[in-house]
Structure formats: structure tokens, C-alpha cells
Amino acid sequence: MQLRTLGLAWNWGYDDEFVAGIERACEARGVTSYRIMPANVQETLQLLREGSLAFEFFLDRASDDDESFEPLVKQVARSSAQFFNPPDRVEHAKDKATMHLEFITKGLQVPYTIIVSPFSKKREPELSLSELAKLGRPFIIKPANTTGGGIGVVLGAETLKDVIETRQHHKNDKYLLQETVKPRFLGDSRAWFRVIYGFGEILPCWWDDITHVYREVTREEEEQYGIGVLRTIVKSIQEVCGLDFFSSEIALAGDGRFVVVDYVNEICDMRLQSKHRDGVPDGIVHRIQELIANEAATRRCSSVPPIITPFQPR
């Protein structure tokens, strides 16, 4: 049997450089890796079923939006392989309605939100005009589970009609109606942040919510503006979601609250900023590549079972 330390499943063309960097980091640490792409997903599945291929660890960046990868992931899940972002935790974390309620319980600040049932269960949304008015204008409509790249999100909603029409786009999904959070300015920058969590390391970035351009937060800026609290917030988010690798969006609102505006992004965009204007700073991408390879090398070589964050499924 061929045993590979790390299986890498991906289907987005822009992930090529990210995966290549993980492979280089693995090679430098004596960790073997194996690419699974649309071109070889069926072949890989057959090898796994035959028992001629196995993985110790697995990173899935494909099955969330490509059904052809689902049998592969299920097959890997039946083995002893450890997932970086276990599937059950991913399913739990990507439900925005669930995260919203659990974040409140955890004491995290979130936008004022109304959760409405799927259209398939209730054709008329269960809210009044007075409740809708509390959201302010404009407000945001987003599906609870249909995620990735802003799919299904309406940023400039104004009326109950907008809610009724939008719910029909994903009829089996719950929807969140949220107030629009307007960030403060800190210096010349909008106080909107995307913070990346990777295997215990927290990497905060400025992320302009209009231009979508990143910039790393420096230690000097953390002290100058008092934004080191971002690390504490993301640590709490990780305790709720239990994922190894994710990002969250946090804004400093006009009233001084740090508000988590996008809860858990379980498949982080890792395009290099040197190649894409709205990509992630190269240094952070390279650090994540190293952290993934480090985790595979450390867990493989350790005689002690890996520490798993306590997690209670819904």
C-alpha cells in the first residue's frame, strides 16, 4: 500500500500556487503529499477503495462546491486519516444561523440579526414591519449555509419585498437579515479586518470591505489603535467552531464595539497578493503553507495523540 502523509483535494484553478507551496513546505520537512484534482478524483477514489492508497492527514478544499469530491471525502473519513478541518466541524461552522446564536452565547458582538425559516417550510417570512425597521436601511440578506464568495448575499436590501424575493433563490436554506455595520476609520484605513486562524496562530489583516484589498496589521498598529483584541476575539471564535484553519471578518463599529460581521469562512481564499490585487499578503500565504506542513510533520512524528479542541456538535 502507498501511504502518503498529506492528501490535498482542490478544484479551484487559483489554488494551484497555494497547493504548490504546501507541497514545497512538505518536501522540506520530509512529508509526502498527494494532489487530488478533478482530473484524478475518480482514480484516487478507486485506489482508496482498493486499499492501495491511504493518507495520514487530509485537507479538503473541493467538496464544498463540487459533488464529484464527496464520495472521496466520505471514503477518507472512513479511514484513520485526520482531517485538517474535520467534516463534522465544517458542517457545524458554516451554518451562519447556528454560529450567530453560539457567538452570542460566547459573549461575542454580532450585528443585529433576524433569522427566518427556509422558504420551503414557510412561504411568508415570520417578521413584522416593525421588526424589519430595527435593521435600519439598507440591510443585508444572506443565506445561512449557501456560502463562498458572497453567493446569495444581498448587501443593499431595503424592503420586505427584497426579503420575500431573495428567500426563493435558495428555498431550503434559512436566511439571516442583518443590520449594515459601518466601520470607523483608524488613521486612513477603514477599521474592517479579516483575521486568519491557522493551527493556533492568529494572523490579522486590514481588509477594506469596499476595495477588498488586504494589508497586514503590524504590531505597532495593534498597540497604537488597541486592536490586539482581534486575537482574543478569533481565539473565542475558534473555541466555538473547533476548526484548524479559517478566517473571520471583524469591524470596529462607530459605537466602539468590535463586531464579528462574517462569522466563519472555512475555505479561505489563498491567492497571492503579488499576483492578484485583492489577494492575501504573500507572507501570510507562505506562513499558512508552512503551518499546514508543520502540523502534518509534528502530528506524524509525535507519539502523543494530537490535542483536539473541545467541541460539542449541535
C-alpha positions as CSV (number, residue, x, y, z in Angstrom):
1,M,0.0,0.0,0.0
2,Q,1.2,3.5,-0.8
3,L,0.9,5.7,2.3
4,R,1.0,9.5,1.8
5,T,1.3,11.8,4.8
6,L,-1.0,14.5,3.4
7,G,-3.8,14.4,0.8
8,L,-4.6,17.7,-0.8
9,A,-8.0,17.9,-2.5
10,W,-8.7,21.1,-4.5
11,N,-10.7,22.1,-7.6
12,W,-10.2,25.9,-7.9
13,G,-7.7,26.9,-10.5
14,Y,-6.4,29.8,-8.4
15,D,-5.4,27.3,-5.7
16,D,-2.6,26.0,-7.8
17,E,0.1,28.2,-6.3
18,F,-1.2,27.7,-2.8
19,V,-1.1,23.9,-3.1
20,A,2.3,24.0,-4.8
21,G,3.6,26.0,-1.8
22,I,2.2,23.4,0.6
23,E,4.0,20.7,-1.4
24,R,7.3,22.5,-1.2
25,A,6.9,23.1,2.5
26,C,6.1,19.4,3.0
27,E,9.1,18.2,1.0
28,A,11.4,20.4,3.1
29,R,10.1,18.6,6.2
30,G,10.2,15.1,4.8
31,V,6.4,15.0,4.5
32,T,4.9,13.2,1.4
33,S,1.9,14.8,-0.3
34,Y,-0.6,13.7,-2.9
35,R,-2.7,16.1,-5.1
36,I,-6.3,15.3,-5.8
37,M,-7.9,17.4,-8.6
38,P,-10.9,17.0,-10.9
39,A,-8.7,15.1,-13.4
40,N,-7.8,12.3,-10.9
41,V,-10.5,12.3,-8.3
42,Q,-12.1,9.1,-9.6
43,E,-8.8,7.4,-9.9
44,T,-7.9,8.4,-6.4
45,L,-11.2,7.2,-5.0
46,Q,-10.7,3.8,-6.7
47,L,-7.2,3.5,-5.2
48,L,-8.5,4.3,-1.7
49,R,-11.3,1.7,-2.1
50,E,-8.8,-1.0,-3.2
51,G,-6.7,-0.2,-0.2
52,S,-3.6,0.6,-2.4
53,L,-3.5,4.2,-1.2
54,A,-4.1,5.8,2.2
55,F,-3.5,9.2,3.9
56,E,-2.4,10.1,7.4
57,F,-3.8,13.6,7.1
58,F,-6.2,15.3,4.7
59,L,-7.1,18.9,3.6
60,D,-10.3,19.3,1.7
61,R,-10.7,22.4,-0.4
62,A,-13.1,20.9,-3.0
63,S,-16.1,19.0,-1.8
64,D,-17.9,22.2,-0.5
65,D,-18.9,23.1,-4.1
66,D,-18.0,20.0,-6.2
67,E,-20.1,16.9,-5.7
68,S,-17.6,14.7,-7.5
69,F,-15.3,15.0,-4.5
70,E,-18.0,14.0,-1.9
71,P,-17.5,10.2,-2.3
72,L,-13.7,10.7,-2.0
73,V,-14.1,12.7,1.2
74,K,-16.5,10.1,2.7
75,Q,-14.1,7.3,1.8
76,V,-11.2,9.2,3.5
77,A,-13.4,9.8,6.6
78,R,-13.9,6.0,7.0
79,S,-10.2,5.6,7.4
80,S,-7.9,6.6,10.2
81,A,-6.9,9.8,8.4
82,Q,-7.1,13.0,10.4
83,F,-8.7,15.9,8.6
84,F,-7.4,19.5,8.8
85,N,-10.9,20.9,9.5
86,P,-12.9,17.7,10.2
87,P,-16.1,17.5,8.1
88,D,-18.5,17.4,11.0
89,R,-17.0,20.6,12.4
90,V,-17.1,22.2,8.9
91,E,-20.8,21.4,8.6
92,H,-21.4,22.9,12.1
93,A,-19.3,26.1,11.5
94,K,-20.6,27.0,8.0
95,D,-24.2,27.4,9.3
96,K,-24.4,31.2,9.9
97,A,-27.6,30.9,11.9
98,T,-26.0,28.4,14.3
99,M,-22.8,30.4,14.6
100,H,-24.8,33.6,15.3
101,L,-26.5,32.1,18.3
102,E,-23.4,30.4,19.6
103,F,-21.4,33.6,19.3
104,I,-24.0,35.5,21.3
105,T,-23.8,32.7,24.0
106,K,-20.0,33.1,23.9
107,G,-20.3,36.8,24.5
108,L,-19.1,37.9,21.1
109,Q,-20.5,41.0,19.5
110,V,-22.5,40.4,16.3
111,P,-24.7,42.5,14.1
112,Y,-28.4,42.9,15.0
113,T,-29.9,39.9,13.2
114,I,-33.3,38.3,12.4
115,I,-33.2,34.6,11.4
116,V,-36.0,33.5,9.1
117,S,-37.1,30.0,8.1
118,P,-36.5,28.4,4.7
119,F,-39.0,29.4,2.0
120,S,-39.7,25.7,1.5
121,K,-41.0,25.5,5.1
122,K,-42.7,28.9,5.4
123,R,-43.6,30.8,2.3
124,E,-44.3,34.0,4.2
125,P,-41.3,35.3,6.4
126,E,-42.3,35.4,10.1
127,L,-41.5,39.0,10.8
128,S,-43.3,42.3,11.1
129,L,-42.6,45.6,9.5
130,S,-41.7,47.0,13.0
131,E,-39.1,44.2,13.4
132,L,-37.8,44.9,9.9
133,A,-37.4,48.6,10.8
134,K,-35.0,47.7,13.6
135,L,-32.5,46.6,11.0
136,G,-32.2,50.1,9.6
137,R,-31.7,50.8,5.9
138,P,-30.1,49.4,3.9
139,F,-29.8,46.0,5.5
140,I,-28.1,42.7,4.5
141,I,-29.8,39.4,3.5
142,K,-27.6,36.3,3.5
143,P,-28.3,32.5,3.3
144,A,-27.2,30.6,6.4
145,N,-25.5,27.7,4.6
146,T,-25.0,28.7,0.9
147,T,-21.5,30.1,1.3
148,G,-18.5,31.2,-0.6
149,G,-17.6,34.3,-2.5
150,G,-20.7,36.2,-1.3
151,I,-23.1,33.7,-3.1
152,G,-26.7,34.6,-2.4
153,V,-25.8,37.7,-0.3
154,V,-27.8,41.0,-0.9
155,L,-26.0,44.0,0.6
156,G,-28.4,46.8,-0.2
157,A,-31.8,45.4,0.8
158,E,-34.5,48.0,1.6
159,T,-37.9,46.3,1.8
160,L,-39.9,43.3,2.9
161,K,-40.3,42.6,-0.8
162,D,-36.5,42.2,-1.1
163,V,-36.7,39.6,1.7
164,I,-39.5,37.6,0.1
165,E,-37.8,37.5,-3.3
166,T,-34.3,36.6,-2.0
167,R,-35.5,33.7,0.1
168,Q,-36.7,32.0,-3.1
169,H,-33.2,31.8,-4.5
170,H,-32.2,29.1,-2.0
171,K,-35.6,27.7,-0.9
172,N,-34.3,25.1,1.5
173,D,-31.9,27.4,3.4
174,K,-32.5,29.7,6.4
175,Y,-31.8,33.3,5.9
176,L,-30.2,36.0,8.1
177,L,-31.3,39.6,7.9
178,Q,-28.6,41.8,9.4
179,E,-28.0,45.4,10.1
180,T,-25.3,47.1,8.0
181,V,-22.2,47.8,10.2
182,K,-20.4,51.0,9.2
183,P,-16.8,50.9,10.4
184,R,-14.8,53.7,11.9
185,F,-11.6,55.0,10.3
186,L,-8.3,54.4,12.1
187,G,-5.9,56.8,10.5
188,D,-6.5,56.5,6.8
189,S,-7.8,52.9,7.0
190,R,-11.4,51.6,7.3
191,A,-11.4,49.6,10.5
192,W,-12.6,46.4,8.9
193,F,-10.4,43.3,9.4
194,R,-10.1,39.8,8.0
195,V,-8.3,37.6,10.6
196,I,-6.9,34.3,9.5
197,Y,-6.5,31.5,12.1
198,G,-4.2,28.6,11.3
199,F,-3.3,25.8,13.7
200,G,-3.1,28.1,16.8
201,E,-1.6,31.1,15.0
202,I,-3.6,34.2,14.5
203,L,-2.8,36.5,11.5
204,P,-4.8,39.8,11.5
205,C,-5.1,41.9,8.3
206,W,-6.8,45.1,7.4
207,W,-9.4,44.2,4.8
208,D,-11.2,47.1,3.1
209,D,-14.8,46.0,2.7
210,I,-15.2,48.2,-0.4
211,T,-12.0,47.5,-2.3
212,H,-11.3,44.0,-0.8
213,V,-7.6,44.9,-0.6
214,Y,-5.6,43.3,2.3
215,R,-2.8,44.7,4.4
216,E,-1.1,43.0,7.3
217,V,-1.7,44.5,10.7
218,T,1.7,45.4,12.3
219,R,2.5,45.0,15.9
220,E,2.9,48.8,16.1
221,E,-0.7,49.3,14.8
222,E,-2.0,46.8,17.3
223,E,-0.6,48.9,20.1
224,Q,-1.4,52.3,18.6
225,Y,-5.0,51.5,17.8
226,G,-5.7,49.0,20.6
227,I,-6.7,46.3,18.0
228,G,-4.8,43.4,19.7
229,V,-8.3,42.4,20.9
230,L,-8.8,40.9,17.4
231,R,-6.6,38.0,18.6
232,T,-8.8,37.4,21.6
233,I,-12.0,37.5,19.5
234,V,-10.7,35.0,17.0
235,K,-9.5,32.7,19.8
236,S,-13.0,32.7,21.1
237,I,-14.4,32.0,17.6
238,Q,-12.1,29.0,17.3
239,E,-13.3,27.7,20.6
240,V,-16.8,27.8,19.2
241,C,-16.2,26.4,15.7
242,G,-13.3,24.0,16.5
243,L,-11.7,24.4,13.1
244,D,-7.9,24.2,12.4
245,F,-7.9,26.8,9.6
246,F,-10.4,29.5,8.9
247,S,-10.9,33.3,8.6
248,S,-13.4,35.8,10.1
249,E,-14.3,39.4,9.4
250,I,-14.4,41.8,12.2
251,A,-15.3,45.6,12.1
252,L,-14.8,48.3,14.6
253,A,-18.2,50.0,14.6
254,G,-18.9,53.6,15.2
255,D,-20.0,52.9,18.8
256,G,-16.6,51.4,19.6
257,R,-17.7,47.7,19.5
258,F,-15.6,45.1,17.6
259,V,-18.4,43.3,15.7
260,V,-17.9,39.9,14.0
261,V,-19.6,40.6,10.7
262,D,-18.8,37.4,8.8
263,Y,-18.5,34.5,11.2
264,V,-16.5,31.6,9.9
265,N,-15.1,31.2,6.4
266,E,-14.0,27.6,6.3
267,I,-12.4,27.7,2.9
268,C,-10.0,30.7,2.9
269,D,-9.0,32.4,-0.4
270,M,-5.3,32.0,-0.5
271,R,-4.4,33.8,-3.8
272,L,-1.1,35.7,-3.6
273,Q,-1.3,39.5,-3.4
274,S,1.7,39.7,-5.7
275,K,-0.4,38.0,-8.4
276,H,-3.9,39.4,-7.6
277,R,-4.6,42.9,-6.3
278,D,-7.3,41.5,-3.9
279,G,-5.2,38.5,-2.9
280,V,-3.8,37.7,0.6
281,P,-0.4,39.2,1.5
282,D,2.2,36.8,0.3
283,G,3.9,36.5,3.7
284,I,0.6,35.2,5.2
285,V,0.0,32.7,2.4
286,H,3.5,31.4,2.9
287,R,3.0,31.2,6.6
288,I,-0.2,29.2,6.2
289,Q,1.6,26.8,3.8
290,E,4.3,26.3,6.5
291,L,1.8,25.8,9.3
292,I,0.0,23.0,7.3
293,A,3.2,21.2,6.6
294,N,4.4,21.7,10.2
295,E,1.2,20.3,11.5
296,A,1.5,17.2,9.3
297,A,5.1,16.7,10.3
298,T,4.5,17.3,14.0
299,R,1.5,15.0,14.4
300,R,3.1,12.3,12.3
301,C,6.3,12.3,14.4
302,S,4.6,12.7,17.8
303,S,3.9,9.7,19.9
304,V,1.3,11.7,21.8
305,P,-2.2,12.0,20.2
306,P,-2.9,15.5,18.8
307,I,-4.7,17.9,21.1
308,I,-8.2,18.3,19.8
309,T,-10.2,21.4,20.8
310,P,-13.3,20.5,22.8
311,F,-16.3,20.6,20.5
312,Q,-20.0,19.9,21.1
313,P,-21.9,19.2,17.9
314,R,-25.4,20.8,17.6
